[in-house]
Amino acid sequence: MMAFERELQDARDNLRVIGGELEVRTKENDHLVSLLEDQEQKIALYEEKEKQIYALAHESKKRIEDANLDRDRVLLKEQQYLTRIGRLEEMLQKEAKDRQDRHDRVVESLRQKHQTLME
C-alpha cells in the first residue's frame, strides 16, 4: 500500500504543479486576450478616424472643385463684360466720329453758303 500511497502523493503533487501551470497559462491567455481586445479597439478607432479623414478629404475636394467652378464662372462673366465694354466703346467712338463728320459737313456747308453769299 505504501507504493500506492506514494503514487497517489506523486499524482497529487503532479496535479498541483500542472494546476499551477494551468493557472499561469490562463492568466497569460487572459492578458493576451485583453491586449488583443485593446488592439481591436484601437484599430476600430483608427478605422473610424480614417473614414472621417476620407470624408473630410472628399468634402474638401468638392469644395475646391465648386470654388474653381465659381471662379471660372466669374472669369467668364468678366470676359463677357470686358468684351461688351469693348464693343460699347467702339460704338461710342464710331458715333462720336459720325457726329464729328456730320458737324464738319454742316460747318463746311455753312462756310460754303457764307462764302457764296459773300461773293
SERO-4910 file (N, C-alpha, C, O; in steps of 0.05 Angstrom, whole numbers):
BEGIN
 pado doro    nc1    nc2    nc3   cac1   cac2   cac3    cc1    cc2    cc3    oc1    oc2    oc3
  Met    A     16    -24      0      0      0      0     17     25      0      8     47     -9
  Met    A     40     22      9     57     45     10     64     55    -18     65     79    -23
  Ala    A     67     37    -35     73     44    -63     49     59    -75     52     79    -89
  Phe    A     26     49    -68      2     62    -78     -1     90    -67     -8    108    -82
  Glu    A      4     93    -42      2    120    -29     23    139    -41     19    162    -45
  Arg    A     46    127    -46     68    143    -57     60    153    -85     64    176    -92
  Glu    A     49    134   -101     40    141   -128     18    162   -126     17    181   -142
  Leu    A      0    158   -107    -22    177   -103    -11    205    -96    -20    225   -106
  Gln    A      9    205    -78     21    230    -70     35    243    -94     33    267    -98
  Asp    A     49    227   -109     63    238   -133     43    249   -153     47    270   -165
  Ala    A     20    235   -155     -1    244   -174    -12    271   -164    -18    289   -179
  Arg    A    -16    273   -138    -27    298   -126     -7    320   -130    -15    343   -137
  Asp    A     19    315   -125     39    335   -129     40    344   -159     42    368   -165
  Asn    A     39    324   -176     39    330   -204     14    346   -212     16    365   -228
  Leu    A     -8    339   -200    -33    354   -206    -31    383   -196    -40    401   -210
  Arg    A    -18    387   -172    -14    415   -162      3    431   -181     -2    454   -187
  Val    A     25    418   -191     44    432   -209     29    438   -235     31    461   -245
  Ile    A     15    419   -246      0    423   -271    -22    444   -267    -26    461   -284
  Gly    A    -35    443   -243    -56    463   -237    -44    491   -236    -56    510   -245
  Gly    A    -20    493   -224     -6    519   -222      1    529   -250     -2    552   -256
  Glu    A     12    511   -266     19    518   -293     -6    527   -309     -5    546   -325
  Leu    A    -28    512   -305    -53    519   -318    -62    547   -310    -71    562   -327
  Glu    A    -60    553   -284    -68    579   -275    -51    601   -287    -61    622   -295
  Val    A    -25    596   -288     -6    616   -300    -13    619   -330    -15    642   -339
  Arg    A    -17    597   -344    -24    599   -373    -51    613   -377    -54    628   -396
  Thr    A    -70    607   -359    -96    620   -361    -93    650   -357   -106    666   -372
  Lys    A    -77    658   -338    -73    687   -333    -59    699   -357    -66    721   -366
  Glu    A    -39    685   -368    -25    695   -392    -44    698   -415    -44    718   -429
  Asn    A    -61    678   -419    -80    679   -441   -101    701   -437   -108    716   -456
  Asp    A   -110    705   -412   -128    727   -406   -115    754   -412   -128    772   -423
  His    A    -90    756   -405    -75    781   -410    -73    785   -440    -77    807   -450
  Leu    A    -66    764   -455    -64    766   -484    -90    773   -497    -92    789   -516
  Val    A   -112    761   -487   -138    767   -498   -145    796   -492   -156    810   -509
  Ser    A   -138    806   -468   -142    834   -462   -127    852   -480   -137    872   -490
  Leu    A   -101    845   -486    -85    861   -504    -97    861   -532    -98    881   -545
  Leu    A   -107    838   -541   -119    836   -567   -144    853   -569   -149    866   -589
  Glu    A   -160    853   -548   -184    869   -547   -177    899   -548   -190    914   -562
  Asp    A   -156    906   -533   -147    934   -535   -138    941   -563   -145    963   -573
  Gln    A   -123    923   -576   -114    928   -603   -138    931   -622   -138    948   -640
  Glu    A   -158    913   -618   -181    915   -635   -196    941   -632   -205    953   -651
  Gln    A   -197    951   -607   -210    977   -602   -194    999   -616   -206   1017   -628
  Lys    A   -167    998   -614   -151   1018   -627   -154   1017   -657   -156   1038   -670
  Ile    A   -155    993   -668   -159    990   -697   -186   1002   -705   -188   1016   -725
  Ala    A   -207    996   -689   -233   1007   -695   -233   1038   -694   -245   1051   -711
  Leu    A   -218   1049   -674   -216   1078   -673   -201   1089   -697   -209   1109   -709
  Tyr    A   -179   1076   -704   -164   1085   -728   -181   1083   -753   -179   1100   -771
  Glu    A   -196   1062   -755   -214   1059   -779   -234   1081   -780   -240   1092   -801
  Glu    A   -245   1088   -757   -265   1110   -756   -252   1136   -763   -263   1152   -778
  Lys    A   -228   1141   -752   -214   1165   -759   -207   1166   -788   -209   1187   -801
  Glu    A   -200   1143   -799   -193   1142   -828   -218   1149   -845   -216   1163   -864
  Lys    A   -241   1138   -837   -266   1144   -851   -272   1174   -849   -280   1186   -869
  Gln    A   -268   1186   -826   -273   1215   -823   -253   1231   -840   -261   1251   -852
  Ile    A   -228   1222   -841   -209   1236   -858   -216   1234   -887   -214   1254   -902
  Tyr    A   -224   1210   -896   -233   1207   -924   -257   1225   -930   -259   1237   -951
  Ala    A   -276   1225   -911   -300   1242   -915   -292   1271   -916   -302   1286   -933
  Leu    A   -274   1280   -899   -265   1307   -899   -250   1314   -924   -253   1335   -936
  Ala    A   -233   1295   -933   -218   1299   -958   -237   1301   -982   -234   1318   -999
  His    A   -258   1284   -982   -278   1285  -1004   -293   1311  -1003   -297   1324  -1024
  Glu    A   -301   1320   -979   -315   1345   -977   -297   1369   -985   -306   1387   -999
  Ser    A   -272   1368   -977   -253   1389   -984   -249   1390  -1014   -249   1411  -1026
  Lys    A   -246   1367  -1026   -242   1365  -1055   -267   1377  -1069   -264   1391  -1089
  Lys    A   -290   1370  -1060   -315   1380  -1072   -316   1411  -1069   -324   1425  -1088
  Arg    A   -309   1421  -1046   -310   1450  -1041   -290   1464  -1059   -295   1485  -1070
  Ile    A   -267   1452  -1063   -246   1463  -1081   -257   1463  -1109   -254   1483  -1124
  Glu    A   -269   1441  -1118   -280   1440  -1145   -301   1461  -1149   -303   1474  -1169
  Asp    A   -319   1463  -1128   -340   1483  -1130   -329   1512  -1132   -338   1528  -1147
  Ala    A   -308   1516  -1115   -295   1543  -1116   -282   1548  -1143   -284   1570  -1153
  Asn    A   -270   1528  -1154   -258   1531  -1181   -279   1536  -1202   -275   1553  -1220
  Leu    A   -302   1523  -1200   -324   1528  -1219   -334   1556  -1216   -339   1570  -1235
  Asp    A   -338   1565  -1191   -347   1592  -1186   -327   1612  -1197   -334   1632  -1210
  Arg    A   -301   1607  -1193   -280   1625  -1204   -282   1626  -1234   -280   1647  -1246
  Asp    A   -285   1602  -1246   -286   1601  -1276   -311   1616  -1286   -309   1630  -1306
  Arg    A   -333   1614  -1271   -357   1628  -1280   -353   1658  -1278   -361   1673  -1295
  Val    A   -340   1667  -1256   -335   1695  -1252   -316   1705  -1274   -320   1727  -1285
  Leu    A   -295   1690  -1280   -276   1698  -1301   -290   1699  -1328   -285   1718  -1344
  Leu    A   -308   1681  -1334   -323   1681  -1359   -341   1706  -1360   -342   1720  -1380
  Lys    A   -355   1711  -1338   -372   1736  -1337   -355   1761  -1341   -363   1779  -1356
  Glu    A   -332   1761  -1327   -314   1784  -1330   -306   1788  -1359   -306   1810  -1370
  Gln    A   -299   1766  -1372   -291   1767  -1400   -314   1776  -1418   -310   1792  -1436
  Gln    A   -338   1767  -1412   -362   1776  -1427   -366   1806  -1423   -372   1820  -1442
  Tyr    A   -364   1815  -1398   -367   1843  -1393   -346   1860  -1407   -352   1881  -1419
  Leu    A   -321   1851  -1406   -300   1865  -1419   -304   1866  -1450   -299   1887  -1462
  Thr    A   -313   1844  -1461   -320   1844  -1490   -342   1864  -1496   -341   1879  -1515
  Arg    A   -363   1863  -1479   -385   1882  -1483   -376   1911  -1480   -384   1928  -1496
  Ile    A   -360   1916  -1460   -349   1943  -1456   -333   1952  -1481   -336   1975  -1490
  Gly    A   -317   1933  -1491   -301   1939  -1515   -319   1947  -1539   -314   1966  -1553
  Arg    A   -341   1931  -1542   -360   1936  -1564   -373   1963  -1560   -376   1979  -1579
  Leu    A   -381   1969  -1535   -395   1994  -1530   -376   2018  -1534   -384   2039  -1545
  Glu    A   -351   2014  -1526   -331   2036  -1531   -327   2040  -1561   -326   2063  -1571
  Glu    A   -326   2018  -1577   -324   2021  -1606   -348   2035  -1617   -346   2053  -1635
  Met    A   -372   2028  -1607   -397   2041  -1616   -396   2071  -1610   -403   2087  -1627
  Leu    A   -388   2077  -1586   -387   2105  -1578   -367   2121  -1595   -372   2143  -1603
  Gln    A   -344   2109  -1600   -323   2122  -1617   -334   2126  -1645   -330   2146  -1657
  Lys    A   -348   2105  -1655   -360   2108  -1682   -381   2130  -1683   -382   2146  -1701
  Glu    A   -398   2130  -1662   -419   2151  -1661   -406   2178  -1659   -415   2198  -1672
  Ala    A   -385   2180  -1642   -371   2206  -1639   -359   2215  -1665   -360   2238  -1673
  Lys    A   -347   2196  -1679   -335   2202  -1705   -356   2210  -1725   -353   2230  -1740
  Asp    A   -379   2196  -1725   -401   2203  -1744   -411   2231  -1737   -417   2247  -1756
  Arg    A   -414   2237  -1712   -424   2264  -1704   -404   2285  -1713   -411   2306  -1723
  Gln    A   -378   2279  -1708   -357   2298  -1716   -358   2302  -1746   -355   2324  -1756
  Asp    A   -361   2280  -1761   -363   2282  -1791   -387   2299  -1799   -385   2316  -1817
  Arg    A   -410   2294  -1787   -434   2310  -1793   -430   2339  -1786   -437   2357  -1801
  His    A   -418   2343  -1763   -413   2370  -1754   -394   2384  -1774   -399   2407  -1782
  Asp    A   -373   2370  -1782   -354   2381  -1802   -368   2387  -1828   -363   2408  -1841
  Arg    A   -386   2370  -1837   -400   2374  -1862   -419   2398  -1860   -421   2415  -1878
  Val    A   -432   2400  -1836   -451   2423  -1832   -434   2449  -1832   -442   2469  -1845
  Val    A   -412   2448  -1818   -395   2472  -1816   -385   2479  -1844   -385   2502  -1852
  Glu    A   -376   2459  -1859   -366   2464  -1887   -389   2474  -1904   -385   2492  -1921
  Ser    A   -412   2463  -1901   -435   2472  -1917   -442   2501  -1911   -447   2517  -1929
  Leu    A   -441   2508  -1885   -447   2535  -1877   -425   2554  -1887   -430   2577  -1895
  Arg    A   -400   2545  -1887   -378   2561  -1896   -381   2567  -1926   -377   2589  -1936
  Gln    A   -389   2546  -1940   -392   2549  -1969   -416   2568  -1975   -414   2585  -1993
  Lys    A   -437   2565  -1960   -460   2583  -1964   -452   2612  -1957   -458   2631  -1972
  His    A   -437   2614  -1935   -429   2641  -1927   -410   2652  -1949   -411   2676  -1955
  Gln    A   -392   2636  -1959   -373   2645  -1979   -389   2652  -2005   -382   2672  -2018
  Thr    A   -409   2637  -2011   -424   2643  -2035   -439   2669  -2031   -442   2685  -2050
  Leu    A   -449   2673  -2008   -464   2698  -2002   -445   2721  -2002   -453   2743  -2009
  Met    A   -420   2717  -1995   -401   2739  -1994   -391   2746  -2022   -381   2768  -2025
  Glu    A   -393   2730  -2040   -383   2735  -2066   -402   2751  -2082   -396   2758  -2105
***
